[in-house]
Amino acid sequence: GGWVSGGEQYDLDEDLWEDGSPGGALGRLVRAAEAGDLGALRLALGSLQEAGVLSDWLDAPGPHGDSALVAACAHGAEECAAELLAAGADPGQADEDGASAAAAAAA
């Protein structure tokens, strides 16, 4: 499977990562954060909130091992990072290598 944003193709290895969130909202959230797509990010947040599971999935790792906040910071998506923090994302969370969202933002 894959996802296209701004002409770029993002391939997901669905054999290695399975999105267990309602309607695949976690994958959409993380990919929107990586792409800096605030509209798509808000839709994914809304899907999780409507399902009553936002706090369960907000800081969960996505297809590349990073949460949406870490992905947003690593890709310079400041508006997305701010939206995620406003939704309750943990600013002290770390990626799979132990680097914090703040460290990703500074990189």
PAKOL-101675 format. One record per residue: residue in three letters; z, y, x of N, C-alpha, C in turn; residue number from 1. Coordinates in steps of 0.1 Angstrom, whole numbers, always signed. Example, Ala and Ser with C-alpha at 12.3 -4.5 7.8 and 13.67 -1.06 7.14 Angstrom:
<atoms>
res->ALA	npz->+78	npy->-57	npx->+132	capz->+78	capy->-45	capx->+123	cpz->+78	cpy->-33	cpx->+132	n->1;
res->SER	npz->+71	npy->-22	npx->+128	capz->+71	capy->-11	capx->+137	cpz->+79	cpy->+0	cpx->+129	n->2;
</atoms>
This chain:
<atoms>
res->GLY	npz->+0	npy->-12	npx->+8	capz->+0	capy->+0	capx->+0	cpz->+0	cpy->+12	cpx->+9	n->1;
res->GLY	npz->-2	npy->+24	npx->+3	capz->-2	capy->+36	capx->+10	cpz->-1	cpy->+48	cpx->+1	n->2;
res->TRP	npz->+1	npy->+59	npx->+7	capz->+3	capy->+71	capx->-1	cpz->-4	cpy->+82	cpx->+7	n->3;
res->VAL	npz->-11	npy->+91	npx->+0	capz->-19	capy->+102	capx->+6	cpz->-13	cpy->+115	cpx->+2	n->4;
res->SER	npz->-11	npy->+124	npx->+12	capz->-7	capy->+138	capx->+10	cpz->-14	cpy->+147	cpx->+19	n->5;
res->GLY	npz->-20	npy->+157	npx->+14	capz->-26	capy->+167	capx->+23	cpz->-37	cpy->+160	cpx->+32	n->6;
res->GLY	npz->-43	npy->+150	npx->+27	capz->-54	capy->+143	capx->+34	cpz->-49	cpy->+133	cpx->+44	n->7;
res->GLU	npz->-36	npy->+132	npx->+46	capz->-30	capy->+122	capx->+56	cpz->-26	cpy->+110	cpx->+48	n->8;
res->GLN	npz->-29	npy->+98	npx->+54	capz->-26	capy->+85	capx->+48	cpz->-13	cpy->+81	cpx->+54	n->9;
res->TYR	npz->-3	npy->+77	npx->+46	capz->+10	capy->+71	capx->+50	cpz->+10	cpy->+57	cpx->+46	n->10;
res->ASP	npz->+9	npy->+48	npx->+55	capz->+9	capy->+34	capx->+52	cpz->+23	cpy->+28	cpx->+52	n->11;
res->LEU	npz->+27	npy->+21	npx->+42	capz->+40	capy->+14	capx->+41	cpz->+38	cpy->-1	cpx->+44	n->12;
res->ASP	npz->+46	npy->-6	npx->+52	capz->+46	capy->-21	capx->+54	cpz->+55	cpy->-27	cpx->+44	n->13;
res->GLU	npz->+50	npy->-30	npx->+32	capz->+58	capy->-35	capx->+21	cpz->+65	cpy->-48	cpx->+24	n->14;
res->ASP	npz->+60	npy->-55	npx->+34	capz->+66	capy->-68	capx->+38	cpz->+80	cpy->-65	cpx->+45	n->15;
res->LEU	npz->+81	npy->-54	npx->+51	capz->+93	capy->-51	capx->+59	cpz->+103	cpy->-43	cpx->+51	n->16;
res->TRP	npz->+98	npy->-34	npx->+42	capz->+107	capy->-26	capx->+34	cpz->+104	cpy->-27	cpx->+19	n->17;
res->GLU	npz->+115	npy->-29	npx->+12	capz->+113	capy->-30	capx->-3	cpz->+121	cpy->-19	cpx->-9	n->18;
res->ASP	npz->+115	npy->-11	npx->-18	capz->+121	capy->+0	capx->-25	cpz->+128	cpy->-5	cpx->-37	n->19;
res->GLY	npz->+141	npy->-7	npx->-37	capz->+148	capy->-12	capx->-49	cpz->+153	cpy->-1	cpx->-58	n->20;
res->SER	npz->+149	npy->+11	npx->-55	capz->+154	capy->+22	capx->-64	cpz->+145	cpy->+22	cpx->-77	n->21;
res->PRO	npz->+151	npy->+29	npx->-88	capz->+144	capy->+29	capx->-100	cpz->+130	cpy->+35	cpx->-99	n->22;
res->GLY	npz->+119	npy->+28	npx->-102	capz->+106	capy->+33	capx->-102	cpz->+101	cpy->+37	cpx->-88	n->23;
res->GLY	npz->+107	npy->+32	npx->-78	capz->+103	capy->+35	capx->-64	cpz->+106	cpy->+49	cpx->-60	n->24;
res->ALA	npz->+116	npy->+55	npx->-67	capz->+119	capy->+69	capx->-64	cpz->+124	cpy->+72	cpx->-50	n->25;
res->LEU	npz->+131	npy->+63	npx->-43	capz->+135	capy->+65	capx->-30	cpz->+123	cpy->+67	cpx->-20	n->26;
res->GLY	npz->+113	npy->+58	npx->-21	capz->+102	capy->+59	capx->-13	cpz->+94	cpy->+72	cpx->-15	n->27;
res->ARG	npz->+93	npy->+76	npx->-28	capz->+87	capy->+89	capx->-31	cpz->+95	cpy->+100	cpx->-25	n->28;
res->LEU	npz->+108	npy->+99	npx->-26	capz->+117	capy->+110	capx->-21	cpz->+115	cpy->+112	cpx->-6	n->29;
res->VAL	npz->+115	npy->+101	npx->+1	capz->+114	capy->+101	capx->+16	cpz->+100	cpy->+106	cpx->+20	n->30;
res->ARG	npz->+90	npy->+101	npx->+14	capz->+76	capy->+105	capx->+18	cpz->+74	cpy->+120	cpx->+15	n->31;
res->ALA	npz->+80	npy->+124	npx->+3	capz->+78	capy->+139	capx->+0	cpz->+86	cpy->+147	cpx->+11	n->32;
res->ALA	npz->+97	npy->+143	npx->+15	capz->+105	capy->+150	capx->+25	cpz->+97	cpy->+150	cpx->+38	n->33;
res->GLU	npz->+91	npy->+139	npx->+42	capz->+83	capy->+138	capx->+55	cpz->+71	cpy->+148	cpx->+54	n->34;
res->ALA	npz->+65	npy->+149	npx->+42	capz->+53	capy->+157	capx->+40	cpz->+56	cpy->+172	cpx->+37	n->35;
res->GLY	npz->+69	npy->+175	npx->+35	capz->+73	capy->+188	capx->+31	cpz->+68	cpy->+192	cpx->+17	n->36;
res->ASP	npz->+66	npy->+182	npx->+8	capz->+61	capy->+184	capx->-5	cpz->+73	cpy->+186	cpx->-15	n->37;
res->LEU	npz->+77	npy->+199	npx->-17	capz->+89	capy->+202	capx->-25	cpz->+87	cpy->+198	cpx->-39	n->38;
res->GLY	npz->+76	npy->+199	npx->-45	capz->+74	capy->+195	capx->-59	cpz->+76	cpy->+181	cpx->-61	n->39;
res->ALA	npz->+70	npy->+172	npx->-52	capz->+72	capy->+158	capx->-53	cpz->+86	cpy->+154	cpx->-50	n->40;
res->LEU	npz->+93	npy->+161	npx->-41	capz->+107	capy->+158	capx->-38	cpz->+115	cpy->+161	cpx->-50	n->41;
res->ARG	npz->+113	npy->+172	npx->-57	capz->+121	capy->+175	capx->-69	cpz->+118	cpy->+165	cpx->-80	n->42;
res->LEU	npz->+106	npy->+160	npx->-81	capz->+103	capy->+149	capx->-91	cpz->+111	cpy->+137	cpx->-88	n->43;
res->ALA	npz->+111	npy->+133	npx->-76	capz->+118	capy->+121	capx->-72	cpz->+133	cpy->+122	cpx->-74	n->44;
res->LEU	npz->+138	npy->+134	npx->-70	capz->+153	capy->+137	capx->-73	cpz->+156	cpy->+136	cpx->-87	n->45;
res->GLY	npz->+147	npy->+142	npx->-96	capz->+149	capy->+141	capx->-110	cpz->+149	cpy->+127	cpx->-116	n->46;
res->SER	npz->+140	npy->+119	npx->-110	capz->+139	capy->+105	capx->-114	cpz->+152	cpy->+98	cpx->-112	n->47;
res->LEU	npz->+158	npy->+100	npx->-100	capz->+170	capy->+93	capx->-96	cpz->+182	cpy->+99	cpx->-104	n->48;
res->GLN	npz->+182	npy->+112	npx->-107	capz->+192	capy->+118	capx->-115	cpz->+192	cpy->+113	cpx->-129	n->49;
res->GLU	npz->+180	npy->+112	npx->-135	capz->+178	capy->+107	capx->-149	cpz->+183	cpy->+93	cpx->-150	n->50;
res->ALA	npz->+181	npy->+85	npx->-140	capz->+186	capy->+71	capx->-140	cpz->+201	cpy->+70	cpx->-137	n->51;
res->GLY	npz->+207	npy->+81	npx->-134	capz->+221	capy->+81	capx->-131	cpz->+225	cpy->+75	cpx->-118	n->52;
res->VAL	npz->+216	npy->+74	npx->-109	capz->+219	capy->+68	capx->-96	cpz->+216	cpy->+77	cpx->-84	n->53;
res->LEU	npz->+215	npy->+90	npx->-86	capz->+212	capy->+99	capx->-75	cpz->+221	cpy->+97	cpx->-63	n->54;
res->SER	npz->+234	npy->+96	npx->-65	capz->+244	capy->+95	capx->-54	cpz->+243	cpy->+81	cpx->-47	n->55;
res->ASP	npz->+238	npy->+71	npx->-54	capz->+236	capy->+58	capx->-48	cpz->+224	cpy->+58	cpx->-38	n->56;
res->TRP	npz->+214	npy->+66	npx->-41	capz->+202	capy->+65	capx->-33	cpz->+199	cpy->+77	cpx->-24	n->57;
res->LEU	npz->+206	npy->+88	npx->-26	capz->+202	capy->+101	capx->-19	cpz->+202	cpy->+99	cpx->-4	n->58;
res->ASP	npz->+212	npy->+92	npx->+1	capz->+213	capy->+91	capx->+16	cpz->+208	cpy->+77	cpx->+21	n->59;
res->ALA	npz->+201	npy->+70	npx->+12	capz->+197	capy->+56	capx->+16	cpz->+184	cpy->+57	cpx->+26	n->60;
res->PRO	npz->+183	npy->+48	npx->+35	capz->+171	capy->+48	capx->+43	cpz->+158	cpy->+44	cpx->+36	n->61;
res->GLY	npz->+148	npy->+51	npx->+40	capz->+135	capy->+49	capx->+34	cpz->+126	cpy->+39	cpx->+42	n->62;
res->PRO	npz->+113	npy->+39	npx->+41	capz->+105	capy->+29	capx->+47	cpz->+105	cpy->+30	cpx->+62	n->63;
res->HIS	npz->+108	npy->+41	npx->+69	capz->+109	capy->+42	capx->+83	cpz->+123	cpy->+42	cpx->+89	n->64;
res->GLY	npz->+132	npy->+39	npx->+80	capz->+146	capy->+38	capx->+85	cpz->+154	cpy->+51	cpx->+84	n->65;
res->ASP	npz->+148	npy->+62	npx->+80	capz->+155	capy->+75	capx->+79	cpz->+157	cpy->+78	cpx->+64	n->66;
res->SER	npz->+168	npy->+85	npx->+61	capz->+170	capy->+91	capx->+48	cpz->+161	cpy->+103	cpx->+46	n->67;
res->ALA	npz->+160	npy->+107	npx->+34	capz->+151	capy->+118	capx->+30	cpz->+155	cpy->+131	cpx->+38	n->68;
res->LEU	npz->+168	npy->+133	npx->+40	capz->+173	capy->+145	capx->+47	cpz->+169	cpy->+144	cpx->+62	n->69;
res->VAL	npz->+171	npy->+133	npx->+68	capz->+168	capy->+132	capx->+82	cpz->+152	cpy->+133	cpx->+84	n->70;
res->ALA	npz->+145	npy->+127	npx->+74	capz->+130	capy->+128	capx->+75	cpz->+126	cpy->+143	cpx->+73	n->71;
res->ALA	npz->+132	npy->+150	npx->+64	capz->+128	capy->+164	capx->+62	cpz->+131	cpy->+172	cpx->+75	n->72;
res->CYS	npz->+143	npy->+170	npx->+80	capz->+147	capy->+178	capx->+92	cpz->+138	cpy->+174	cpx->+104	n->73;
res->ALA	npz->+134	npy->+161	npx->+106	capz->+126	capy->+157	capx->+117	cpz->+112	cpy->+163	cpx->+116	n->74;
res->HIS	npz->+107	npy->+165	npx->+103	capz->+94	capy->+171	capx->+101	cpz->+93	cpy->+186	cpx->+99	n->75;
res->GLY	npz->+105	npy->+192	npx->+100	capz->+105	capy->+207	capx->+99	cpz->+103	cpy->+212	cpx->+85	n->76;
res->ALA	npz->+107	npy->+203	npx->+75	capz->+105	capy->+207	capx->+61	cpz->+118	cpy->+213	cpx->+56	n->77;
res->GLU	npz->+120	npy->+226	npx->+59	capz->+132	capy->+233	capx->+57	cpz->+135	cpy->+234	cpx->+42	n->78;
res->GLU	npz->+125	npy->+237	npx->+34	capz->+128	capy->+238	capx->+19	cpz->+132	cpy->+225	cpx->+13	n->79;
res->CYS	npz->+126	npy->+214	npx->+18	capz->+130	capy->+201	capx->+13	cpz->+144	cpy->+198	cpx->+17	n->80;
res->ALA	npz->+148	npy->+201	npx->+30	capz->+161	capy->+198	capx->+35	cpz->+171	cpy->+206	cpx->+27	n->81;
res->ALA	npz->+168	npy->+219	npx->+24	capz->+178	capy->+227	capx->+16	cpz->+179	cpy->+221	cpx->+2	n->82;
res->GLU	npz->+169	npy->+216	npx->-4	capz->+169	capy->+210	capx->-18	cpz->+178	cpy->+197	cpx->-17	n->83;
res->LEU	npz->+176	npy->+189	npx->-7	capz->+184	capy->+177	capx->-6	cpz->+199	cpy->+180	cpx->-4	n->84;
res->LEU	npz->+202	npy->+190	npx->+4	capz->+216	capy->+194	capx->+7	cpz->+222	cpy->+199	cpx->-6	n->85;
res->ALA	npz->+214	npy->+207	npx->-14	capz->+219	capy->+212	capx->-27	cpz->+222	cpy->+201	cpx->-37	n->86;
res->ALA	npz->+214	npy->+190	npx->-35	capz->+215	capy->+178	capx->-44	cpz->+227	cpy->+169	cpx->-40	n->87;
res->GLY	npz->+233	npy->+172	npx->-28	capz->+245	capy->+165	capx->-23	cpz->+242	cpy->+156	cpx->-12	n->88;
res->ALA	npz->+231	npy->+157	npx->-5	capz->+228	capy->+148	capx->+7	cpz->+239	cpy->+151	cpx->+18	n->89;
res->ASP	npz->+243	npy->+141	npx->+25	capz->+253	capy->+142	capx->+35	cpz->+247	cpy->+148	cpx->+48	n->90;
res->PRO	npz->+251	npy->+160	npx->+52	capz->+245	capy->+166	capx->+64	cpz->+249	cpy->+159	cpx->+77	n->91;
res->GLY	npz->+259	npy->+151	npx->+77	capz->+264	capy->+144	capx->+89	cpz->+257	cpy->+130	cpx->+90	n->92;
res->GLN	npz->+249	npy->+126	npx->+81	capz->+243	capy->+113	capx->+82	cpz->+234	cpy->+112	cpx->+94	n->93;
res->ALA	npz->+232	npy->+99	npx->+99	capz->+224	capy->+97	capx->+111	cpz->+212	cpy->+88	cpx->+108	n->94;
res->ASP	npz->+202	npy->+89	npx->+117	capz->+190	capy->+80	capx->+115	cpz->+194	cpy->+66	cpx->+121	n->95;
res->GLU	npz->+184	npy->+57	npx->+121	capz->+186	capy->+44	capx->+126	cpz->+190	cpy->+43	cpx->+141	n->96;
res->ASP	npz->+186	npy->+54	npx->+148	capz->+190	capy->+55	capx->+162	cpz->+203	cpy->+62	cpx->+165	n->97;
res->GLY	npz->+209	npy->+67	npx->+154	capz->+222	capy->+74	capx->+156	cpz->+221	cpy->+89	cpx->+157	n->98;
res->ALA	npz->+209	npy->+94	npx->+156	capz->+207	capy->+109	capx->+157	cpz->+210	cpy->+115	cpx->+143	n->99;
res->SER	npz->+218	npy->+126	npx->+143	capz->+221	capy->+132	capx->+130	cpz->+210	cpy->+140	cpx->+125	n->100;
res->ALA	npz->+211	npy->+144	npx->+112	capz->+201	capy->+153	capx->+106	cpz->+200	cpy->+166	cpx->+113	n->101;
res->ALA	npz->+212	npy->+171	npx->+117	capz->+212	capy->+184	capx->+125	cpz->+204	cpy->+182	cpx->+138	n->102;
res->ALA	npz->+206	npy->+171	npx->+145	capz->+199	capy->+169	capx->+157	cpz->+184	cpy->+168	cpx->+155	n->103;
res->ALA	npz->+180	npy->+162	npx->+144	capz->+166	capy->+161	capx->+141	cpz->+160	cpy->+174	cpx->+138	n->104;
res->ALA	npz->+168	npy->+183	npx->+131	capz->+163	capy->+196	capx->+128	cpz->+162	cpy->+205	cpx->+141	n->105;
res->ALA	npz->+170	npy->+202	npx->+151	capz->+170	capy->+210	capx->+163	cpz->+159	cpy->+205	cpx->+172	n->106;
res->ALA	npz->+154	npy->+193	npx->+170	capz->+144	capy->+188	capx->+179	cpz->+130	cpy->+194	cpx->+178	n->107;
</atoms>
